[in-house]
Amino acid sequence: MALFRWQGEDAWVFAPVPAEHAPDGAGPFGRVPVIATVDGRTWRTSVWRGKTGTWALAVPARIRAGKDDGDTVSVAVEVDHTRL
């Protein structure tokens, strides 16, 4: 999946969530807590459902390890049922 920068130079960088890893439904504010793995780095976070029904994962710089807008990463998420 290719990373994308939301808007502007200092904006968040996101990765699209592959359909096979997308949550079945959205929680409050379209958010679902997950355990995410990007390029082998795992952390607890949340994913958000966009207006088009696709899911996005904000990927902090410490996880991206120098990758940025347009760079390809592998993405997996698992719903974190302990935080629902």
Backbone torsions as a table, in degrees:
resi	resn	phi	psi	omega
1	MET	NA	143.2	179.9
2	ALA	-93.3	132.3	175.2
3	LEU	-65.8	150.7	174.3
4	PHE	-140.5	142.5	178.7
5	ARG	-91.3	130.6	-174.6
6	TRP	-60.1	-73.9	177.1
7	GLN	-155.7	130.1	175.8
8	GLY	88.2	163.4	-175.4
9	GLU	-64.8	-38.8	-176.7
10	ASP	-98.5	16.9	-176.5
11	ALA	-79.3	164.4	177.3
12	TRP	-65.5	151.2	174.8
13	VAL	-108.4	133.2	-176.2
14	PHE	-121.4	159.1	169.1
15	ALA	-120.9	136.8	173.5
16	PRO	-67.1	145.1	177.9
17	VAL	-90.8	123.7	179.2
18	PRO	-59.1	144.3	-176.5
19	ALA	-53.4	-37.5	-178.0
20	GLU	-70.2	-13.6	178.1
21	HIS	-108.9	-4.4	-175.9
22	ALA	-68.2	140.9	175.9
23	PRO	-62.8	157.1	180.0
24	ASP	-73.0	-28.8	-178.7
25	GLY	-155.8	166.8	-176.9
26	ALA	-100.2	148.4	174.2
27	GLY	-92.8	-157.5	178.9
28	PRO	-57.0	137.6	178.2
29	PHE	61.8	22.1	179.4
30	GLY	73.2	18.4	-173.1
31	ARG	-108.2	145.3	174.9
32	VAL	-136.8	127.0	177.0
33	PRO	-69.9	138.0	-176.9
34	VAL	-141.0	165.6	164.8
35	ILE	-105.9	115.9	-173.9
36	ALA	-107.7	147.5	173.7
37	THR	-132.4	124.0	176.7
38	VAL	-126.1	120.0	-179.2
39	ASP	49.0	41.6	176.0
40	GLY	83.8	-1.5	177.9
41	ARG	-101.4	125.3	-173.5
42	THR	-115.0	140.5	176.4
43	TRP	-157.1	164.1	177.3
44	ARG	-92.5	131.9	-177.3
45	THR	-159.0	-155.6	175.8
46	SER	-138.4	158.1	171.0
47	VAL	-116.1	155.0	-178.8
48	TRP	-122.6	141.0	176.4
49	ARG	-91.3	128.3	178.4
50	GLY	-81.8	174.1	-179.4
51	LYS	-62.2	-25.3	-179.2
52	THR	-88.4	-1.0	179.4
53	GLY	92.3	-3.1	176.1
54	THR	-83.7	161.0	-177.9
55	TRP	-112.2	145.4	179.3
56	ALA	-131.1	145.5	-179.9
57	LEU	-118.2	117.7	174.4
58	ALA	-70.2	130.6	-177.0
59	VAL	-118.5	107.8	-178.4
60	PRO	-68.0	158.8	-177.5
61	ALA	-56.5	-38.4	-178.4
62	ARG	-63.3	-25.7	178.0
63	ILE	-87.6	-37.8	-177.3
64	ARG	-67.2	-26.2	177.8
65	ALA	51.9	51.2	176.2
66	GLY	92.1	-11.5	177.4
67	LYS	-79.6	155.4	-176.3
68	ASP	-151.3	-164.5	-176.9
69	ASP	-45.6	123.4	177.6
70	GLY	92.4	-16.8	179.3
71	ASP	-75.4	148.2	-178.1
72	THR	-90.5	135.4	176.2
73	VAL	-134.8	159.1	170.9
74	SER	-95.8	137.6	-173.7
75	VAL	-130.7	133.8	171.1
76	ALA	-141.6	140.1	174.6
77	VAL	-133.9	149.7	177.2
78	GLU	-133.6	130.2	179.4
79	VAL	-58.1	131.7	179.8
80	ASP	-92.3	89.6	-175.5
81	HIS	-64.5	-17.7	178.8
82	THR	-73.0	-15.0	-178.5
83	ARG	-115.3	12.9	177.7
84	LEU	-78.7	NA	NA
